[in-house]
Amino acid sequence: MSNRVVNKPEILALYQKTANEINRYRDLEWKIAIWTLSLLVGIISLTRFVLVTEDYKQIFQVLLGIFILVATLFSIWHIHFCHRNLTINRQVHRKCELELQIDDFLPDKWKKEPKKIKYTQGIIHLISWFILIIITSMLAIYCIYAWA
């Protein structure tokens, strides 16, 4: 380590805590998307392979339709929540890096001009998850109402 590194235990602890939170929220973002997609594919499979009597078919269609809508909205909101907290933790983490003067370890382009970390970083990744969840939800709803 460089002699320029500042030894501030509180900032080091915050730096480590935000690093752990960044990993947790980053992992949680894709896990929520995968769990939701798996759930929706399971519902699609259910409609293809489970036979329901005509007496209960409409009830199952309505209940599964409501469940799909709630699961879709909840997962999209939760992914947004995780991404927002991920952005906040990345901002704090970057401020700790600057305060601790550990720019020797940072890429050269960051040394010249510290980059402001925004919510829109990774937005294409985020939108792709949203679109994939919405399309799979629409397919699941179609399969429910096309249930033979």
MODELLER restraints for C-alpha pairs under 7 A, 6 or more apart:
rsr = mdl.restraints
at = mdl.atoms
rsr.add(forms.Gaussian(group=physical.xy_distance, feature=features.Distance(at['CA:4:A'], at['CA:101:A']), mean=6.58, stdev=0.5))
rsr.add(forms.Gaussian(group=physical.xy_distance, feature=features.Distance(at['CA:5:A'], at['CA:100:A']), mean=5.74, stdev=0.5))
rsr.add(forms.Gaussian(group=physical.xy_distance, feature=features.Distance(at['CA:5:A'], at['CA:101:A']), mean=5.35, stdev=0.5))
rsr.add(forms.Gaussian(group=physical.xy_distance, feature=features.Distance(at['CA:5:A'], at['CA:102:A']), mean=5.78, stdev=0.5))
rsr.add(forms.Gaussian(group=physical.xy_distance, feature=features.Distance(at['CA:6:A'], at['CA:100:A']), mean=4.96, stdev=0.5))
rsr.add(forms.Gaussian(group=physical.xy_distance, feature=features.Distance(at['CA:6:A'], at['CA:101:A']), mean=6.42, stdev=0.5))
rsr.add(forms.Gaussian(group=physical.xy_distance, feature=features.Distance(at['CA:11:A'], at['CA:96:A']), mean=6.25, stdev=0.5))
rsr.add(forms.Gaussian(group=physical.xy_distance, feature=features.Distance(at['CA:15:A'], at['CA:93:A']), mean=5.64, stdev=0.5))
rsr.add(forms.Gaussian(group=physical.xy_distance, feature=features.Distance(at['CA:15:A'], at['CA:96:A']), mean=5.81, stdev=0.5))
rsr.add(forms.Gaussian(group=physical.xy_distance, feature=features.Distance(at['CA:18:A'], at['CA:89:A']), mean=5.51, stdev=0.5))
rsr.add(forms.Gaussian(group=physical.xy_distance, feature=features.Distance(at['CA:18:A'], at['CA:93:A']), mean=5.76, stdev=0.5))
rsr.add(forms.Gaussian(group=physical.xy_distance, feature=features.Distance(at['CA:19:A'], at['CA:93:A']), mean=6.88, stdev=0.5))
rsr.add(forms.Gaussian(group=physical.xy_distance, feature=features.Distance(at['CA:21:A'], at['CA:89:A']), mean=6.85, stdev=0.5))
rsr.add(forms.Gaussian(group=physical.xy_distance, feature=features.Distance(at['CA:22:A'], at['CA:86:A']), mean=5.59, stdev=0.5))
rsr.add(forms.Gaussian(group=physical.xy_distance, feature=features.Distance(at['CA:22:A'], at['CA:89:A']), mean=6.16, stdev=0.5))
rsr.add(forms.Gaussian(group=physical.xy_distance, feature=features.Distance(at['CA:22:A'], at['CA:90:A']), mean=6.66, stdev=0.5))
rsr.add(forms.Gaussian(group=physical.xy_distance, feature=features.Distance(at['CA:25:A'], at['CA:82:A']), mean=5.56, stdev=0.5))
rsr.add(forms.Gaussian(group=physical.xy_distance, feature=features.Distance(at['CA:25:A'], at['CA:86:A']), mean=5.67, stdev=0.5))
rsr.add(forms.Gaussian(group=physical.xy_distance, feature=features.Distance(at['CA:26:A'], at['CA:86:A']), mean=6.78, stdev=0.5))
rsr.add(forms.Gaussian(group=physical.xy_distance, feature=features.Distance(at['CA:29:A'], at['CA:79:A']), mean=5.37, stdev=0.5))
rsr.add(forms.Gaussian(group=physical.xy_distance, feature=features.Distance(at['CA:29:A'], at['CA:82:A']), mean=6.08, stdev=0.5))
rsr.add(forms.Gaussian(group=physical.xy_distance, feature=features.Distance(at['CA:29:A'], at['CA:83:A']), mean=6.97, stdev=0.5))
rsr.add(forms.Gaussian(group=physical.xy_distance, feature=features.Distance(at['CA:32:A'], at['CA:75:A']), mean=6.50, stdev=0.5))
rsr.add(forms.Gaussian(group=physical.xy_distance, feature=features.Distance(at['CA:32:A'], at['CA:79:A']), mean=6.84, stdev=0.5))
rsr.add(forms.Gaussian(group=physical.xy_distance, feature=features.Distance(at['CA:33:A'], at['CA:75:A']), mean=6.96, stdev=0.5))
rsr.add(forms.Gaussian(group=physical.xy_distance, feature=features.Distance(at['CA:33:A'], at['CA:129:A']), mean=6.49, stdev=0.5))
rsr.add(forms.Gaussian(group=physical.xy_distance, feature=features.Distance(at['CA:36:A'], at['CA:75:A']), mean=6.73, stdev=0.5))
rsr.add(forms.Gaussian(group=physical.xy_distance, feature=features.Distance(at['CA:37:A'], at['CA:133:A']), mean=6.25, stdev=0.5))
rsr.add(forms.Gaussian(group=physical.xy_distance, feature=features.Distance(at['CA:37:A'], at['CA:136:A']), mean=6.93, stdev=0.5))
rsr.add(forms.Gaussian(group=physical.xy_distance, feature=features.Distance(at['CA:40:A'], at['CA:136:A']), mean=6.66, stdev=0.5))
rsr.add(forms.Gaussian(group=physical.xy_distance, feature=features.Distance(at['CA:40:A'], at['CA:137:A']), mean=6.46, stdev=0.5))
rsr.add(forms.Gaussian(group=physical.xy_distance, feature=features.Distance(at['CA:40:A'], at['CA:140:A']), mean=6.26, stdev=0.5))
rsr.add(forms.Gaussian(group=physical.xy_distance, feature=features.Distance(at['CA:43:A'], at['CA:140:A']), mean=6.64, stdev=0.5))
rsr.add(forms.Gaussian(group=physical.xy_distance, feature=features.Distance(at['CA:44:A'], at['CA:140:A']), mean=5.24, stdev=0.5))
rsr.add(forms.Gaussian(group=physical.xy_distance, feature=features.Distance(at['CA:44:A'], at['CA:143:A']), mean=6.15, stdev=0.5))
rsr.add(forms.Gaussian(group=physical.xy_distance, feature=features.Distance(at['CA:47:A'], at['CA:143:A']), mean=6.47, stdev=0.5))
rsr.add(forms.Gaussian(group=physical.xy_distance, feature=features.Distance(at['CA:47:A'], at['CA:144:A']), mean=5.94, stdev=0.5))
rsr.add(forms.Gaussian(group=physical.xy_distance, feature=features.Distance(at['CA:47:A'], at['CA:147:A']), mean=6.00, stdev=0.5))
rsr.add(forms.Gaussian(group=physical.xy_distance, feature=features.Distance(at['CA:61:A'], at['CA:144:A']), mean=5.80, stdev=0.5))
rsr.add(forms.Gaussian(group=physical.xy_distance, feature=features.Distance(at['CA:61:A'], at['CA:145:A']), mean=6.52, stdev=0.5))
rsr.add(forms.Gaussian(group=physical.xy_distance, feature=features.Distance(at['CA:65:A'], at['CA:141:A']), mean=6.02, stdev=0.5))
rsr.add(forms.Gaussian(group=physical.xy_distance, feature=features.Distance(at['CA:68:A'], at['CA:137:A']), mean=6.51, stdev=0.5))
rsr.add(forms.Gaussian(group=physical.xy_distance, feature=features.Distance(at['CA:72:A'], at['CA:133:A']), mean=6.83, stdev=0.5))
rsr.add(forms.Gaussian(group=physical.xy_distance, feature=features.Distance(at['CA:72:A'], at['CA:134:A']), mean=6.99, stdev=0.5))
rsr.add(forms.Gaussian(group=physical.xy_distance, feature=features.Distance(at['CA:72:A'], at['CA:137:A']), mean=6.79, stdev=0.5))
rsr.add(forms.Gaussian(group=physical.xy_distance, feature=features.Distance(at['CA:76:A'], at['CA:130:A']), mean=6.28, stdev=0.5))
rsr.add(forms.Gaussian(group=physical.xy_distance, feature=features.Distance(at['CA:84:A'], at['CA:119:A']), mean=6.43, stdev=0.5))
rsr.add(forms.Gaussian(group=physical.xy_distance, feature=features.Distance(at['CA:87:A'], at['CA:117:A']), mean=6.80, stdev=0.5))
rsr.add(forms.Gaussian(group=physical.xy_distance, feature=features.Distance(at['CA:87:A'], at['CA:118:A']), mean=6.41, stdev=0.5))
rsr.add(forms.Gaussian(group=physical.xy_distance, feature=features.Distance(at['CA:87:A'], at['CA:119:A']), mean=5.71, stdev=0.5))
rsr.add(forms.Gaussian(group=physical.xy_distance, feature=features.Distance(at['CA:90:A'], at['CA:117:A']), mean=6.87, stdev=0.5))
rsr.add(forms.Gaussian(group=physical.xy_distance, feature=features.Distance(at['CA:91:A'], at['CA:117:A']), mean=5.74, stdev=0.5))
rsr.add(forms.Gaussian(group=physical.xy_distance, feature=features.Distance(at['CA:103:A'], at['CA:111:A']), mean=6.22, stdev=0.5))
